[in-house]
């Protein structure tokens, strides 16, 4: 689903979503990132032999799919709030990093 499609879902279901304080979207993003970290922590504990927080690699992957999707939705919400094109922002930032860090530009390979 593209950022524009997320915006359409927002507009169809939450008529006053732009009136919500931006901090709600930002805090939601932080919470979702925390869930990714927590699932990863539990998986790493399992690899270290802990009996607490047992999670298989398959369970971790399923949890990551869910939480990473939530993170993407949160990012789209924040970008839409400010009328920003998230794809263009990422593209622009990668251009900066290619120059800044001397990364290989895949377009040149």
Secondary structure, DSSP 8 states (H G I E B T S, - for coil): --HHHHHHHHHHH-TTGGGS-HHHHHHHHHHHHHHHHHHHHHHHHHHTT-STT---HHHHHHHHHHHHHHHHHHHHHHHHHTT--HHHHHHHHHHHHHHHHT---GGG-
